[in-house]
Amino acid sequence: MASLSADIARATDAWAEEVLLDDLRHGLLRQPRVRTGGSGMRSRVDGRDIVVFSANDYLGLSAHPALRAAASQAAMSDGVGATGSRHLSGAHQALVELEAALAAFERTPTATLAPSGYAANLAVLTALGGDDAVIFSDALNHASIIDGCRVSRARVEVFRHRDLEDLDTRLRGAAGRPVIVSDSVFSTEATRADVGALLELSRRYDAWLVLDEAHATGVLGPGGRGAAADAGADAEPQLIRVVTLSKALGSAGAAVCASEQVRQLLLQRGRALIYSTALAHPIVAAAHAALRLLVDEPRLVDRLHANTRFLQPLLEQVASSERDRELPIIPVILGQAQRTMAAEEALWEQGWMVHGLRPPTVPAGSSRLRVMVSAAHHEDQLRGVAAAVTAAVG
């Protein structure tokens, strides 16, 4: 018996080693760098002082004094963990109050909190899915949407990236209850979905439309309410928006903004919510504080847009020509993973944290650097990273 166990162990070890060696040979092995010194734009990474241009902290709120104070106070008054899912012991009053504030901000009937954006997408698609449904998913949707489609029990049709004619054709031939799902901002491409056109198709074919607003909340639209609000379409009854609390709002978690009916479906069928512990007290308090700042200080979004307008032309010669220049995301496509990671290493050695994206995050042959802009960056930092990236890829 011991010999059999040893043989199994050797077989599994050999398989794992071969998989990892193959990734290493192709420049795909992930080795995260370790940060110290907190979540600000200046940090220390693997022992080197750097300026961060790889974070999703669009408004610079992750280290804001108001969020720190709110989280600290919540921990001291209520404790840390929620102690259970919201169906058990985790439906604390602060969670309910944050949901109400989010619903009011997003001008939607309800907001239902989730432990992460990933979990929110899984929950929505499993709640809407079933063997009688057909989900139509953009080819470049986020991995959480892809995995949500896989576990939804629905048939899945992948339409070409932002190709509305392809989507229309597929919807016309659909044999089942249709659900359309798309990122509103594609963060690896720095492109936007045509929200208005997607909504028109959802009306025409009586389909749910699920938009992942992770990189749009706090970035686009009036008051930072996202891409749907930017398109004037946030009040549509068939629209479901997933908003994140972990990017522009600087905390953690997400919320699903939708009708009362969809909220109840989530509570009944959204397994990623039902079987997950509710958000911790400090996280809820910090997110609520961030939301108040977003409402009370619109200059934060203005500053983000100003920094974006400043940096975009400085990287025009090397950045993707397909990008949306109003977004605080600037991809520099280099092609091969090895070249991309060499450029990332060179930038780190000069004090800049700009991450390389490789397969499976992006399609094979399209590895890239991605420069992420924050309202917390200063002009000298924007000039510096532009010069460094241009030199690193030249």
Secondary structure by P-SEA (a helix, b strand, c coil): caaaaaaaaaaaaaaaaaaaaaaaaaccbbbbbbbccccccccccccbbbbbccccccccccccaaaaaaaaaaaaccccccccccccccccaaaaaaaaaaaaaacccbbbbcccaaaaaaaaaaaaccccbbbbbcccccaaaaaaaaacccbbbbcccccaaaaaaaaaacccbbbbbbcccccccccccaaaaaaaaaaaabbbbbbbccccccccccccccccccccccccccbbbbbbccccccccbbbbbccaaaaaaaacccccccccccccaaaaaaaaaaaaaaaacaaaaaaaaaaaaaccccccccccccccccccccccccccaaaaaaaaaaaaaaccbbbbbccccccccbbbbbbbbbccccaaaaaaaaaaaaaaac
